């Protein structure tokens, strides 16, 4: 299988630390990042992609923002203090279980692009996951840190991609109900 081909049955979407006290300090692109993640969560729901959501020290940074929480369904966020989500024992165990079910591709999005998103992408690659980071579904507090993040992701061995690229790769073709639903969302 091509490591760049995203098959919903082999994919996991990781949403990293999009939290109540972190999101408001993001530049304007932070709002667009949350919207892109909403699209990814809807695509995951429609196409059967597994979802893992992390929250960095929720006591201090709050819970996952309400628009995303509303789309999580049974996917309760997992609390962590590690910047690399894969270094958290519970998240690592869930990833191992998903790997045992044939999941091999990780799609990563969230905040902060140059810290938790980067370290998680690096950790996933080190653990053998084909990792794609969704650039337009990430944000950082400063533009300079956001700008350097893609080079860090690439250096770690991840592929940089976009929300529409992921969704249309998961879809594979036009004509399905999922295609129609997602097509309307992306207009």
N, C-alpha and C positions, 0 to 999 in steps of 0.2 A: 504494500500500500504506500502511496505517495505521502511523505510526512507533512506536506502542505494541504492535503485534501481533508476537509472537515466533514466527517460523517457524524450525524447526530447520535447514532448508537455507540460511537466510540469517543464522544466528546464530553468534557466537563467544563462548565462555566464557573470561574472563580471570581466573585465580586469582593474586592478588597477594601474594607474600611471606609465606606461612604457614610459618614456618621454626622449626627446632628450638630456637634460643635466644631467639626472639621470642615464640613461643606460651606458654611457661611464665610470662611476666610479664604476660600478659593477665588481667583479672579473670575470674570464673567464666564469664561469657558467652563467653569465648574458646573454651571447650570446646564450647559450643553452636554457635558459629561454624564450627568444624571439622566438626561433625556435619552442619550445613546444607550445607557445601561438598561433603562426601561425597555427599549426595543430589543436588546439582547435577552432580557428575561422573558419577554413575550415570545420571542422566537424559541427559546429553550422550552417554554411551557408547551407550545404548539407542536414541537418536534421531538420531545422526549429526551432533551439534553439534561443531564444531571447538573445540579447547581449546588455550589458551596459558597457561603457568605461568611466573611470574617468581620469581627469588630475589634479594633485595637483599644484595649483598656476602656471598655464602655463606661466605667464609673467616672472617668475623666472626660472622655470624648463623646459620650452619649450613645444612643442606639443608631442603627441604620436609619437613614432619612425616611420619612413617612412615604413618599412616592414609591420608593423601592420596597419598603416593608409590605406595602399593600399588594405587591406582585410576587411575594415570596412563597405563598401557599404553605406547604409543609416544610419548607427549607429554612429552619430556624437558624439565625446567625450563630456562629461559634466565636466565643470570646477568646482573645489571645493577648499576650504581652510581647511576643516575639515579633520583630519586624518582618521576618520571613515566615509567612503563614505555614510553610511546609515544615518548619522547625517546631511547630506546636504539635504535641502528641496526639490530641484528638483529631486535628485536621489531617495529620500524616496518616493516622489509622483509617480515616474515611477515604483518603486518596488511595491507600493500599487496597482497601476493599473494592473500590471502583476499578482499580487496575486489574484486580482478580476477576472482575466481570467483563473484561475486554476493553475498558476505557483506556485510551492511549494518548489522547490529544487534549491539552488544556488550553482554554481560552481565558485570558486574564484581563481584568479591567478594574478601575477603582482609583483610590487616592492613597498615598501620595506617590506620583509616578516614579520619582527618583529614589524613594526609600522602600516602602512596603511592596509596591507593585514590582519594582526592580528586584528586590531580594527574593520575593516569591517566585518570579519568573526564573531567576537564577537557580533557586532551589528545585523547581520543577524540572528544569533541564538536567541538573545534576542527578535527579532521580529517574531519568530516562523518559520523561514525558516530552512529546512533540508539543512545543509551547508557542502560542501566538498571543501577543499583547495587542489589545485593541486601542490604538493611539488616540482616536477621538472619543474614547470612553474612559480616559484617564485625565487626571488633573493634578496640579501641584500649587502650593501657595505662591510661588514666584514663577514668573515666565522663564527666567534663566534656568531654574531647576527642571521645569517642564520641557524646555528645549533640549537639555542634555539627556533626558531620559531615554529616547529611542536609541541613542548610541550605546547606552548601558545595556538595554535589552538585547540589542544585536550582539554586543560583545559577550554576553552571557549565553548566547546560542539560541535566543528566541527570534521568532519572525514578527515583524511589525505589520499590523493589518488595520483594517477599518471596520466599523459596524456593518455597513452594507456588504462588504466583502464576506464577512463571517456569515451573515444571515443568508445571503444568496448561495454560498457554498453549502451551508446546511440544507437549504432547500433543494439544490441540484437541478431543478427544472421549474418552469412556470405551470400554471393551471390548477394546482391543488388549492384546497381551502386555506391552508396555511400560507401559501403564496399570496392569495387574495387579501387575507387579513394583514399580513406584513406589508404588502404593497401599499395598502391604504395608510398604514401607520407612517410609512417613510415619505409620503408626499409632502 
